[in-house]
């Protein structure tokens, strides 16, 4: 199986209430507005995140984003009013910090700190 594009969804109770928070998290407005209940951000050439209004599933989402410099990204997010939990070393080469959206969805930012990683 060859996968060319990944869409990862995050369910929220009320889309319009969540939009400002996700715009701060993802650095700007959504790239696509497919319908009234979804907004989509393009994060990489083949990686997209969509926030969808789904009150039954809201708060149960898990999303992990691997970044190149965790400290820089967390400082940028802090400047936009989004605070992460403590940075945790999960191995000798990997660190992470968890952010929780207003609905309770967990967004983990991870970093490979190995040489050449």
N, C-alpha and C positions, 0 to 999 in steps of 0.2 A: 504494500500500500504506500503510495506517495501522497504526502500531504503538502499542499502548497500554501494554504492560508488557514489561520486559526482565529476563530471568533470565540472569546470567552465572555460569558454573561454574568452580571451581578444583579440580583433581584433587590429591588427597593420597594418600600410601601407606597410612596408617592413620588413619582418621577420629578415633578416640578419642584418639590421640596428638596430633592437630592441633587438637582443639577448644579447649583452654585458650589456645593462641596466637591463634586466630581470635577468641575471646571478648575477649581483650585488644585486638586490632587493631580490632575493630568495636564495642567499648564495652559488651558485654554478651552474654548468652546468645542463642542463635538464636531467631528468631520462629516458625519452623516446624520440625517434625521429621517429614518425610514418610515416612521409613523408616529402617532400621538403618544405611544407608550414606550418608545425606545430612543436612545441616543447612542451614537457610536463614535469612538475615538480610534484613530489609527496610530499605533505605537511603534510599529516597525513595518517594513515592506509587506510582510505576511502575517502580522500580528495585530489584531483588533480587540478592543474591549467594548462591550455594549452594556449599558445600564438600562434595565427594563423594569417597568412597573409590574410587580407581581407580589401582592400583599401576602399571599399564602406562603411564599418562599423567602420573603424579605428577612434579612439578617442571618441567613444560613450560608451565604456565599463565601467562598475561599478563592483568593486570587494571589498568585505569586509572580512578582516582576523582578527579574534579575537586572541590576544596574551596574554601571562601570565604577562608580565611586559612591558608596553608601553614605559616607559622611557629608559629601556635597549635596546629594539629593535630599537628605534629611534636613540640612540647613535651609535649602530652598523651600521645602515644604513648610518648615517652621515659620519662615518669612511670609508664607501665604496663609498662616493660621491653622496649619494641620500638624498636630503633634503625634509623634510615634512613641512607641514604648522603648524601653532600653535596647541597645544593640546587644545581641547575644551571639557569641561564637558557638556555632553548631558543629564545627570541626576545626582542624588546624588551618583549613583553607577557605572556610565559608562563614560569613556573618549574616545576621538578619535582624530586622526590626519590624514590628507589627503595628499597623495602623488599623483602627476600627472606625468604620463610617457611622453616621448617625443612626442607621438601622441595625448595626451590630455585625455587618459583614467584615471579615478580616482580610486585609490586604497586606501581604508580606513583601517587603523589599529585601532582596538578597544580594550578596556580592561575593564573587570568587576572588579571594585575595592571594591566590597562589601566583607565583611568577609566571607571566605570560597569560594569566587568566583573565 
